[in-house]
Amino acid sequence: MQIEIKGKVSADPRDRILAIEAVTKAICQKTGQDPAEGVMMLLTAAAHLTATYSGKTADQNIMTLAKCLGNATVAADDFFKLKPVASAEVEG
């Protein structure tokens, strides 16, 4: 696999996120996976990057990663105005 970035990379975080999404979707399509599989790929990549650059164990990084996921959820809502999802009612 070869990855080539042509042109200037935007300084806008929203544009960079959309580029990462496009690459993730393309990988899923090339491998015959549902694009939703990309979520696990991205989370695993984030955990790997954290471990690589922090020099800490997974146990030591777990709270950092949890906070990052929370912050990413807020950022996604700010960037893309996420639509609320109706919660499933539980019959009991």
For each residue, the residues with C-beta under 8 A, 3 or more apart:
1:
2:
3: 23
4:
5: 9
6:
7:
8:
9: 5 16 19
10: 15 16 19
11:
12: 15 16
13: 16 17 75 79
14: 17 18 79 80
15: 10 12 18 19
16: 9 10 12 13 19 20
17: 13 14 20 21 76 79
18: 14 15 21 22
19: 9 10 15 16 22 23
20: 16 17 23 24 42
21: 17 18 24 25 38
22: 18 19 25 26
23: 3 19 20 26 27
24: 20 21 27 28 35 38 41 42
25: 21 22 28 29 35 38
26: 22 23 29 30
27: 23 24 30 31 33 38 41
28: 24 25 31 33 34 35 37 38 41
29: 25 26 32 33 35
30: 26 27
31: 27 28
32: 29
33: 27 28 29 37 38
34: 28 37
35: 24 25 28 29 38
36: 39
37: 28 33 34 40 41
38: 21 24 25 27 28 33 35 41 42
39: 36 42 43
40: 37 43 44
41: 24 27 28 37 38 44 45
42: 20 24 38 39 45 46
43: 39 40 46 47 69
44: 40 41 47 48
45: 41 42 48 49
46: 42 43 49 50 65 68
47: 43 44 50 51 58 61 65
48: 44 45 51 52
49: 45 46 52 53
50: 46 47 53 54 61 64 65 68
51: 47 48 54 56 57 58 61
52: 48 49
53: 49 50
54: 50 51 60 61 64
55:
56: 51 60 61
57: 51 60 61
58: 47 51 61 62
59: 62
60: 54 56 57
61: 47 50 51 54 56 57 58 64 65
62: 58 59 65 66
63: 66 67
64: 50 54 61 67 68
65: 46 47 50 61 62 68 69
66: 62 63 69 70
67: 63 64 70 71
68: 46 50 64 65 71 72
69: 43 65 66 72 73
70: 66 67 73 74
71: 67 68 74 75
72: 68 69 75 76
73: 69 70 76 77
74: 70 71 77 78
75: 13 71 72 78 79
76: 17 72 73 79 80 82
77: 73 74 80 81 82
78: 74 75 81
79: 13 14 17 75 76
80: 14 76 77
81: 77 78
82: 76 77
83:
84:
85:
86:
87:
88:
89:
90:
91:
92:
